[in-house]
Amino acid sequence: MAGIVKPPGAFSVTPHRVSICILIQIYAPPAQPSVPFPFSSVAQHNSLAMYLISLTKSCEDIFEPKLDELIAQLREVVGPLNDWLSENLTRRLSSLASPDDLFNFFNELRGVLGGSYSNDIDDDQISLDPSSNLGMFVRRCLLAFNLLSFEAACHLLTHIVTYCKESLSSCSHYELNFDDPSCDPEAPMEYENMELENFVYEKVNKEMEAKNIANERVSFHNHAPRALVGLVEGNVVSHSPKLEHIGKPEEFSPNGSSSCDASNGANSSVAMFLRTNWQIQGYLLDQASLIEKHGSSFLLNAFDSVLQQLQKLAPELHRVHFLRYLNSLYHDDFPAALENLHRYFDYSAGTEGCDYVPPPSSEGGIFGRYEIALLCLGMMHFHFGHPKQALEVFSEAVRVSQQYSDDTCLAYTLTTICKLLSNVGLSNTTSFIGSSYSPVAYIGTSLSVQQQLYVLLRRSLKRAESLKLKRLVASNHLAVAKFDLTHVQRPLLSFGPKATMKLATCPINVCKELRLSSHLINDFGDETSTLTSDGAFCTEWLKDLKKPNGCLIFAQENESSNNRAFHFCAQPSSIPGSVLQLLGSSYLVRATAWEVYGSAPLARMNALAFATCFSDSSSSEDVALAYAKLIQHLAVYKGYKEAFAALKIAEEKFLCISKSRIQLVKLQLLHEHALHQGRLKLAQQLCDELGVYASSLAGVDMEIKAEASFRHARTLLAANQFSQAAAVAHILFCMCYKFSLQVENANILLLLAEIHKKSGNAVLGIPYALASLSFCQSFNLDLLKASATLTLAELWLSLGSSHAKRALALIHSAFPILLGHGGLELRARAFITEAKCYLADSSFSVYEEPENVLQPLRQALEDLEHLEYHELAAEAFYLMAVVYDKLGMVNEREEAASSFKEHILALEQPLNDEDPQLS
């Protein structure tokens, strides 16, 4: 919650800093023992010290907290001592009734300092080191007060009285009884005979009364030059509900609520001062960060109305157009975003809004920052799914950046082009790559799109390193890691002698790039780092005092905890949010890499690390992706019950985000569950809904399109429509090959093998399984390779009992990966196939070793129980009934046969297909 506005510039004494000095006096009173009264322990004493250090560092923030906010923070830190500290703080502030009192106060403040500032110091006496954080703060306050004139000291006294008066107006914090005349905040308390104090209170009362009846008398924005560096005091603005809490980012938080809503009534009489250009720019910058972080969950209309009002009152604030552009962009309003982007660059030539320093070029000043405008326009087309238009705009941005030697903009443009080529499926980009202004034009047009992308990635990384753009370097390392994860490096030259190279991905290179991307955090590990000031982070910590400890992933609403929710923790590290976001993205890429390579525990660990440590600093899209990965892991390894419980919590968290990953995961889980239960109509309906999420433009949302077609083919396979399923799979394979989606092709080949296996053409299915194995070896898809090996074993077993030993050997070779990293369904399939191999082998005697067959079947049924997979469960019970019949165990045979019948009936007569809700 924003508090009292203070002027920027030199260090000055404010009421808030006076309050901190009073608390420092309480913390280190002169001539007191090592643990002074009223502290009962060293830990309690140290907690106040850490809190005071945070307060002193956060004083560089635009807004200072009010007295009631300071007391509320004290309540969270010191706990039972809050009443005593609050009473002493308010009493000492109220006792400052004249300039002489101020002089005496600061004279006594010198006593808390040790060294040359104190005459006699005992060994056990508390004293502040003058060079410590608190000591430096006290010295700065003493120096600032000594430089004040008499008039400035009177102004400070007036502000202190106002500071106390505003707090007293909210009596709930101090439990004042307005029925008691002695507690009336309008009364001049214990010093009503002092003329100066009466004059101050009279002045404050008049200001508050004037504020309540103020109209549009004063402009919201001060056009005087000194408004850029100072605060104009004594002026008030209208009590418009749209502008009442300007400067409070929480007012337009994604959840649509604010921590100050509950106190609006109590604080309705708080004085409203004029905001300066500097403060409004800071407010708009904070809102831009919130929009980029929360995306479409950020309130559109509420914030846009404030921006419109700002635009009317201060037309020269061109950054408002940039904020309206961002707001429209993340709410998918293309016409409004394009209009506001054009307005912003038409009015300001890009001199506001983008925190980027243009190169010192005399020619570039003629066009302002035209290359930045092109970069923003291209990113807008990229966001709305217009890849061709985006490439054309980026090409022009490259040309202009080269023309005016804007190396920084060129580096960012090349990185954005790489992201576009990576995320959007482009089968032909010769018109762009072959242009005269292309950074790889000299190579020629014979390269494939992926080779061109590889060259661009390396050149972009090299340029960012030469310009020492550390965050861009880290981002490029992540992009290279993503490329190496799914692409086989091939020689760029198509002629001449070639060195022998293995046509496969290199996990070592992926790990290396991920580690290099994380090296950016080392630049912020030292407290003396000059890259950023830690004042903003202490301010953020003070705002987070009311947040619970840790990140509760998928915590149930009805869970209760006896732990103290509001707990003082260690100081946060001085790391900018953009750096934390990049670091969090590296953990998401790690999770994706381990998913591709087939290590479920490591994938889950990295997703949990991101959700726990980086969810607050990352965008909503990335957080939703992490939650989606965790939900999918629960579904595969724990079953649908736990997955749907986690999905319900995630849906509530990301309800306002359009096209959220959570919604896609929900459709995938429902489709998978419907297939396992035999609800084919519902499965097809969910497939169609999944396809609707993909854009109709070619090359856009290729992953969603591939997923929808893949699931459509699986649905046709479950309905025994083999020819239609094979046709859909062939079309999907051609599409993925065209757009270089090689990992998806490995799955499609495996699906074609499954189709031929179920249709009775095992001979035709074996080549597809072998081709899938070849893909898996090239791309190091270990878990998928084990799954393909299992399918190949099933195909060999389908050719007859003579191939049972070969099939059993294949299964046993894949068992370490299947049992260590496979999901419930994959393990169950492996156990059932192993049992079938034993039963088909003529040299195996079920009478001698029945447990070799029964034990895998029991384990398979235990896994299938969590999935409600009727078809596989029926097959397992059937095999158990056959074994029990051979062993002469009639009761067990009848029980297995009865269970077999139940699953067959459930498969043939599924639940109501019209009801999409699954328990």
N, C-alpha and C positions, 0 to 999 in steps of 0.2 A: 504494500500500500504506500503510495507516494505521500511524502510529508511536506515540510516547509521547503520552499525553494530558496537556494542560497546562490549568491553571485559567484561566477567563476573568477579566475585570476589568482591574485596573491592570497596567501593564507590569512584568514581573518577569524576573529572571535565571533562565534554565534551562540545562541542559547543552547543548542545541542552540544556544542563543545564545552560549554560551561558545565552542563550536566555530566559529561564524561570526566571533567576535572574533579567534580564533587565525588564521583564514584572512585576515582583514583585516590582521592584523599581517604575515602573509607577503606580502600584496599590496602593502602600503605600509610597509615596515620603515624605522625612523628611520635617518638618516645613510646612505642608500643612493642610488645613481645613479638616473636616470630609468627604466631598465629593470633592476630588481634581479635578483639571482640567485634562482632558477634559470631565469628566463624568457629565452628566446632572441630574442624579437621583441616589438614593441609590440602587434601583433595578438593574440599569445598572452597578453600581460599584460591587454589590454582584455577578452578573452573571460572571464577570471576575474572582472574587475570587473562585467561585465554579469550574470554568474551570481550574484555576491554581492548585487547589487541585487535580483535576483529573490528570493533567500533572505530578505533583510531585509523585503521586502514580504509574502512569504508567511508570515511569522511570525504573522500575525493569523489563521491557520487554526486549526481546532479541534485538529488533530493535528499534531505535529511529527515530522519524520522521525528515524529512529534513525541511529546512527553508520554502520552498514553501508550504509544507504540513501544517506546523505550521500556516502559514498565512491563508491558506484555512480554517483551523479550526477556527481561530479567526474570519474570515468573518461570519461563521455560528453562533458564540456566541455573538459577540458584535455588529454585524450589521453595522450601520452607522459610528461607530468609527473605523472600520477596516482600512481605509486609513491612519488615523492619527497614529494608533498603529503600523501598518506595516512600515510606513515611519520612525518612531522613533526607532523601533526595528532594522531595517536594518542599519540606520545611526549610532546607538550606536555600533552595531557589527563591522561595517566598521571602526569605530574610534579606535578600538583596534589594533594598528599598531606595538606595541613593548611590551616587557615584562614589562616595566615601566607602560604602559597603563593598562595592566592586573592587576598589583599591585594596582594602583590607583582605578581601578574599584572595586576590592574586598574590598579595604579599605573603599570606599564610601558605599559599600553594608551593612556594619555594622550599618549604620545610620538608616536603616529601622527597626532594632530590638529595642524593648523597654527593660525595666528592667535594669539590670546591664550593658547591652550593649550600653546604651544611657545615656548621662549626664543630659541634661535638656530636660524635656518633658512638653509641655503645656497640658492643660486639653482637648482641642479640636484637638490636633495633632494626626495624624494617626501613629500608631506604631504596629508592629507585636509582638505578644506574643512569646517569645523564645521557649515555650513548645508547641505551636500550630503546625499544619501540615506544614504550610508555614514557620514558624519560625525554626522548626527543619530542614527543607530542606535547608534554608539559612545557618544555622550553620554547617550542614554537608558539604556544598559547601565551606564555609570559611576554615574549618578544612582540607579538601582535598587539597585546593589550598596552604595552608600554609605548607603542607608536600611535595609539589612538589619541585624538584631540578630545577636549572636553565635550564638544558637541557629539562626536562619535560615541563617546562613552554613554551619553544620555540616550542616544539612539539604541545602543546595545541594551541599556536598561529597559527601554520601551519594548524592545523585542522579547526580552526575558519575561516581562509581565504578560505580553501577548501569548507567549509560549505556555506560560502557566495557566492563563485564562482559558485558552482553548481546551486544555486538558481538563480543567475544572468544569467546563460546560458539559462534559460527558461524565456524569457523576458515577456511572456504574463501575468505573475503574477504581474509584476511591471509596465507594460505598457511602457517599454523602447522603445525609437525610435532609431533604429540602424543607421538611416541616420544622427543622431546628434552625432558628435564626442564626445561630452561631456558625452554621455550616453553609450559609448562603454564599454562593460564589460571587454574587454581586456586591457583597459587603467587603470593605477594605481590611478585614481580618484584624490583626494585632497592631497595625501601624496606621490606623485611620487618621491620626493627627499629623502625619507627615504630609506636607503640602505637595512635594514632588510626586509622592506615590498616589495621592488623590488625583493629581493632574494626569498621571499616566493612566490610571484606571478610567478616568472620565474620557480620555482620548480613545482608549480601546473600545469602550462602550459605544462611543459615537461612530467608530469605524464599523463595528458590527451592525449597528442599526442602519447605517448608510448602505452596507452591503445587501441587506435584506430588501431594500426598496430600489436598488440600482436597476437601471434599464440599459438600453444600448448607448449609454452616454460615452463610453470609452471604447475605443477600437481594441479588438483582441490582440492585434499585433502592433508593436511599436515600430514606427518607421524611422525613428531617430537613429543615427549611427551608433550611439552609445548603448543601444539595446543589444548590440551584438556581444558586448562584454560585461554587461552589468544588469542588475535587476532594478526595474523601476518600482519603487515602493510607494505605497499610499494610494494606488489606483486600484479600482475594483472593476470587475466585469460582470456581465449579465449572468444570472443564475439559470442559464439555459440548461436543461437536463442533458443535452448532448455535449456540452462543454464543461459541465461541472467537475468532471474527474479527468480532464485532459492531462496527459502525462502519466496515466496509470495503465500500464500494459495489461494488468489483470482484468480490467473492465471488459476487455474483448478477448478473453481467453477462450480456448476451444470449447470448454465446457459451458460457456455462456454465463458464468458466474464470477464473482469476485469476492476476495476476502474482505473488501470494504463494504459489501452490500449490507451486511448486518448492522453496520454502524452508521449508515447514511443518515438515519434519523437523528442520532446523537450528535453527529458532526455537521449537521445542516447549517450550523451557524459559524463554521470555520471560515476564517477570512480567505477570500480568493484574491490572489495577487496576479499581476500581469505576467504573462509568460514571454520570455525573450526568444529571439530567433535561434539562439544557441540551444535553448531548452527544447523548443519545438523540433529542431533538427534531430536532437538526441532521441526524442520520443518517436519520431518517424523511423529512425534507424532501428530502434528496438522493435517496432511493429513489423518492419520488413523482415527481421530475423524470425519473428513469431510466425509470419505468413509462410515463409519458406520451410519452417520446421513442421507446422501443423497442417499445411496444405488446405484441402477443401473443408476440413473441420473447423477452420477459422471462420468466425461469423462474418458473413458477406454484407448484409444490409446495414447492420449496426455500425460496423467500421466505415463503410462507404458513406454513410450519412455524416459521420464526423469529418471525413476527408472533404466532402462537399462543403461543409460549413467552414473548414479551414481554407479551402480554395476561395470562398467568397470573401472572407475577412482578410486574407493575406494572399493576394494573387501572385506575388513575387516568389512564393514558396513553390518552386517548380518540382521539388521532390514529391509533393502531393500527387502529381500526375504519375510519377514512377510507382508510388504506393498503390494507386488505383489500378495501374497496369498489373502489378503483382497480384493484387486481390482478384482481378478478373481472370488472370492467367490460371491461378490455382483453383478457380471455380468453373473452368472450362467455358468461359464466355469470350469466344474469339473476337466478335466485332468490338466489344468494349475494350478488350486488351489491346487490339491493334490501334484503336482510336487514341487511347491514353498513352500508348508508347509513342505514337506520332506527335501527340501534343507535347509530351515531355521533351523530346529532342528538338521539336520546333521552337519551344520557348526557351530552353536552357542550353541547347547544343551539347547536352550531356555533361554539364559542369556541376550538377548535383545528382545525388541518388546513388551513383556507382562509386564505391570507395576504391578508386583507382587513380593513380597519379599519371597524367599524360606525359609523354616524353617532351623534353625541352626542344621542340622543333618550331621554328618560326613559320614554316609552311603549314604545319598541322593546325595552327591557331586560326587559319582562315576558315577551316571547315569545322572548328570546334572539336568534337570527338565523334566524327562520322563513323569511324571503324567500330567504336563501342555500340553505336546505334545499330549497325549491321549485325554485330554479334548478338545483341539482345533480340533483334528481329528473327535471326536464324534460330535462336533457342526457342522463341515462341512458336515458330513453325514446327520445330522438333517436338515440342511439348504437345502440340495439337495433332501430331501424326501426319505432317506434310514433309516427307523426307526429300523429295526432289526440290521443292521450293527452299528448304533449309540448306541444301547443298549449294544451290545457286547463290543464296545470300552469303553463305560462308566463303564461297569462292571470291565474291566481291570484297568481303572483309579481309581476306588474305591479300588481295591486290592493293587495297588502300593501306593496310598496315605496312606492306613492303614499300609502298611509294613514299610514305612519310616516316619510315624507319621506326615504327612503333613495335619494337620487338616484344614487349610484354603482351600487347593485345594479340600479336601474331601467335605467341606461344599458347595463349588461352584459346584462340580460334582453332589451332591445330588439335589441341586436346579435345575440344568440343566435337570436331570432325571425327576424331577417333571414336568418341563415345557414340556418335550417330551411326558410324559404320559398324560398330560392335552390336548395338541394340536393335538396329533396324535391318531387316533382311533386304539386301540390295544385290540383285543378280547381275547388274550392269551399271557401272558408274564411269564408263569411259569418257563421257562428255565432260565430267568434272575433273577426273584425274588427268586427262589428256590436255587440259587447257593450258595456255601459256603461263598462267600465274600459279599453276599447281606446284607445290613443293617437291613433287616427285615427277615432274613433267619430263625431265631429262632421261628417265629410265625407260620411257616408252609406254605403250599401251598393251603390251603383250602379257603383263602380269595379271594374275587373277585378283579378284577383289580382296581376298584374304591376304595375298602377298602385298598388295598396295596398303592395306591396313597395317600390316606388320612394319612396313617402311615408315608410314606416318607415325606409328607409335614410337619407334626408335628415334626418329627425328624430333618429335615433340618432347620426348624425355631429354634428349641431348640439349635442346634449346632451353628448356626449363632449368637444367643444371647449370648451363653457361650464364643464365641471367640470375641465378641464385634465388629462384622462386621456390622456396622449400615446400610449401603446401602443394604447389602444382607438381613438383617432383614426386611427392608422395602419391598424389592422385594418378600420375602417369605410371608409377610402379604398380599400383593396383590394376590399372588397365592392362598392362603387360602381363600381369599374373592371370587375369581373366582370359586373355588371348592364349597364353601358353597352356591353359587348362583344357581347352577344347579344340585346339588346332595343332596339326602336325606341321612342324617347320620343314619347308622344302627349299631347295636352292633357288635363288632369285634369277640366275642366269640359265637360259635354256640351251646354251651352246658351250663348247669347250670342255676340257676335262673336269670331272666332278669328283670330289672326295667322297668316299663311302660314308653314308650317314644312315642311321636307323630311322625309318619313317614311323616315328611314334612320339607321343607327347613326353615331356620330361618333367616329372613331379619335382625333381630337385630344383629346376629353374623356377617353378611356381613358388616353392617354399622360399627360395632366395629373394624373389621379388616381393613377397609378402613381408619378409623380414626387413628389407630395405625401406618399404613403405612405412614401417613402424619406427624407423630411426628418427623420424621427425619429432617424436615425443622426447628424445634426448635433449633437444634444444630448449626444452622447458623444464628440465629436471632441476636446474640450479635456481635457488631462490633469488640470486642476483641477476638473473637473466633480464636483459633489457628489452626483450621482445614484447613484453606486456607488463602492465602494472597489476599488482595483486589486489588493489583496492576494490575493483569491480567484483572479484571473486569472494572477498570477505562480505561485500554487500549481498551477493547472491546467497552466501551461507546464512546470513542473518535473515533473509527472506525465507530460507528453507528450514528455519527452526521448527516450524509447525508441520514439517513433512515427516512421516514415519521413517524409522531406520530401515535402510536396505530397500531392495526392490522386490516386492512380493509377487512372484510370478504365479499366476493362476491361483491366487489365494481366494478361498471361498468367502462369500460375504458374511456368512453366519459364524465364521471362525472368530473366536475371542482370544485375546492375549492379555496376560497380566503384566506384560512388560510395559515400561513407560514409553508411550508413543513419542513424546517430545523429549528428545535426549540430545545432550551436547556432544558433538563428535569432533574429531580432529579437523584442523584447518584444511580446506580444499587446496589442491595444487593450482598454481597459476598457469592454467592451460586454456587457451581460447576455445570457444565452442566449435569453431570450424576444424581445429586440430583434433578435438575429441571426436567429432563426427567422422573425420577421415580414419582415425584409429578404430572406431567402431565398425566402419565399413570393412576394414581389413579382417575383422573377426567374422563378419558375414561372408566374406569371400573364402576365408578358411573353412567355415562350416559348409559352404557349397562345394569346395574342393574335396573335403572328406566325404561328402555325400557321393560325389562322382567316383572317387576312388574306392568307396565301399566301406568306410570305417564309421559305423553308426555311433559308437561312444564318443569319438573325437568330434564328429559333427554336432552331436547334442551338447558336448561340453562348450564348444565355441559359440553356439547359439545361446546357451545359458549365460555365458560370460558377457555377450553383447546385451542381452535383455537385462542383466543385473547391473552392469557398470555403465552402459552407454545409452540406455533408453531415454534418459532425460535430455541428453545433448544431441540426439539424432532426430532425423525427420520421422514423421508418422509413418511414411511409406517403409522406411527401413525397419522400424519397430514392428510394424505389421508383418514384414517378411520374417523377422526372427520368431514372432509368435506362430506364424504359419509353419515354420520348420519344426518347432516344438510340438505343435498339434499333430503334424504328420508323423513325427516320431512316436508319439503316444498311440496313434492309430495302428501303426505297423508293428510295434513291439509290446503294447499293453492292451490293445483291443479298443473297440469303439466306445465302450462305456466311458472310459476315462477321457478319450479324445473328444467326445461330444460335451462332456462337462467342462473341459478346458475351452472348447469352441464357444460355449455360451458366454463365458467370461470375456473372451477376446471380442466377441460380437458387440458386447456392451461398450467396450473400450473404443472400438473403431466403428461405431455405428454411423457416424456422420461422414465417413470417408467414402467417396464414390469410387467404384471399381477397386475396392480394397482386396488385398491378398487374402484377407480372412474370408471374404465371400467366395473367392475362387476355391479355397481349401474346403469350405463348407460344401460346395457342389461336388467336389472330388470325393469327399468322405461319404456323402449321401449316395453318390453313384456307386462307389465301391460296395457299400453296405447293401444297396438294392440288388446288385449282381449276386452277392453272396446269399441273399435271401431268395433269389429267383424272381424278383419283382422287375421284370424286364420292361414293362411299359413305363414305370417310374424311372428306370435307368435311362431309357431313351429320352424321356422328358428332361431329365437333368443334363443329359448330353447337349440337347438343344439349347438349354439355358446357359450352359458354359460357353457355347459358341457365340452367343449373343454378346458376351463381354468383349470379344475381339473386334477390332476395327475392320471395316470392309475394304480399306485401302491395302493394296498389295505391298507386302514387306513389313507391315506394321502388326504388332502383337503376334508374331510368328509362334511364340511358345504356346500361347493360348489356343491358337488355331490348330497347332499340332496336337496339343493335349485333347482338344474336343474331337478331332478326327480319330485319334488313337482310341479314345473311349467309345466312340461310335462303332469302330471295328470290333472292339471287345464285346459290345452289346450284341452285335449281329452274331458273333461267335457263340455267345451264350444261348442265343435263340436257334442255334444249329443252322444258320443261314451262311454256309461256308463260302459259296461263290461270291456273295455280296460282301462278306467280310474281307475276303482276299482282294477284291477289286478296290475297296476303300483303302486297304493297307498299301496296295501298289501305288495308288495315286498319292497317298501321304508320303511314301518313300521318295517318289520323284520330286515332290515339293521340298522335302527336307534336303535332298541332294542338291537341288537348284540353289537353295539358300545356305548351303554348307552347315546344316544342322546334323553333324556327324554322330553325336551322342544319341540323338533321337533315332537316327537310322539303325543303330545297334538294337534298340528296343523294337523297332518295327520289323527287322529281320527275325528277331526272336518271336514276335507275334505271328509272322507268316509261318514259322515252323510249328507253332502251336495250332494254327488253323489246319495245316496239313496233317498233323498228328491226330486231331479230333475227327477229321473227315475220313480217316483210314488210309491216307496216302503217306505213310511214314517215309517211304523212299524219297518222295519229293520234299519232305520236310527237312531231311538231313542236310542238304546243301545250304539251306537258309540258316540252320543252327550253326554250321561250320563258318558261314560268312559272318554271323553275329560274333562268334568266338574271335574271328580275325579282327573285327572292329574293336572288340574289348581289349585285345592284346595291344593294339596300336594306341589306344587312348587310356590304357591302364585302368580299365573299369573292372576292378577285381570282383566286386559283389555281383555285377551283371555277368561277368565271365563264369562265376560259379552257377548262376541261374541258367546260363546257356548250356553249361555242362550237364546240369540236371535235366534240361529239356532234351539234350542229345541222348542221355541215358534212357529217357522215356521212349524216344524214337527207336533206339536199338532194341529195347524190350518189346516194342510193338511188332517188330519183325519176326519174333518167335522166341521160344525158350532156348534156342541154341545161342542166342546173344545175351543171355541173362548174366553170365559172368563178366562179359565186357561192360554191360550196363552197371553192374555192381561195383566194378573197379572205378568207373567214371564217378559214381556217386561218392565213393569213399575218398577219392582224390579231392572232391569239392567240399567234403564235410567240414574241414577246419574253418573255411570262410562261411559256409552256410550256417553252422551252429554257433559260430562266434559273432557274426555280424548280420545274419539273415533275420527277417521278420517272422512273425507267427505263421503266415501262409507258406512262406518259402521253406521253413523248417518242417512244417506238416507235410508238404509235398515230398520233401526228401525222405522223411520217415516212411511214408506210404509206399514210395517207389522202392525203397530198400526192402520192405516187407514183400512186395510183389516180386522182386528179383530173387529173394530166397525161395519163395513158393514156386517160381517158374524154373528154378535150377533143379535138374533131375538128380544131381548128386547130393542135394540137401535133403535131410530127413527131418520133417517137422516133429516126429515122435521123439527124436533124440534131443533136439535143441529147440523146443517150442518158444522159449523166451527170446530167441533171436528175431522172431516175427512178432510176438505179442508185445514186447517192450516198446519197439518203435511205434506200433499202432496206438498204444496207450499214450505215449508222448504226443503223437499227432492229434489225438482226440482232445488232449488237455489244451493244446494250442488253439485248435479249431473252436473250442467252446467260447473263447473270447471274441471270435470273428463271426459266429453264427453262420458259418460256411456250410450250407446243407449238403451240397454235392460232394465235397471232399469227405465230410463227416459220414455220409451214407456209404461211401466207398470204403472207409476205414472200418465201419461196423460190419460191412459185408465180409471183408477179409477176416475179421475176428470171428465171425460166425462160421466161416469155412474152416478156420484152424480149430475152433472148439469142436466142430463136428468130427474132424479127423481124430481129435484126441478123445472123443466120446464124452465130452463134458456137456450134457444135455441142457442143464439149467443155464449155464453161461451162454450156450449157443442160442437158446430162446431169448435170453435177455438182449444179446447183441442183435438178433434178428428183429426184435421188437423196436429197438432204437433205430435200426436201419429203416424200418417201415415208417417211423415217425418223421425222419428226415426226408424220405421220399415224398410223403404226403405234404410236408411243409414246402417242398420244392415244387410240387405240382399244383398246390393250392396255396399260393402266397397270400399275404395280408392284402388289405384293400390298397390297390395301386393308386387310388386317387388321393390318399392321405400321405403327404410328403413328410410328415413329422415322424421321426424315429425316436424311440425311447432311449 
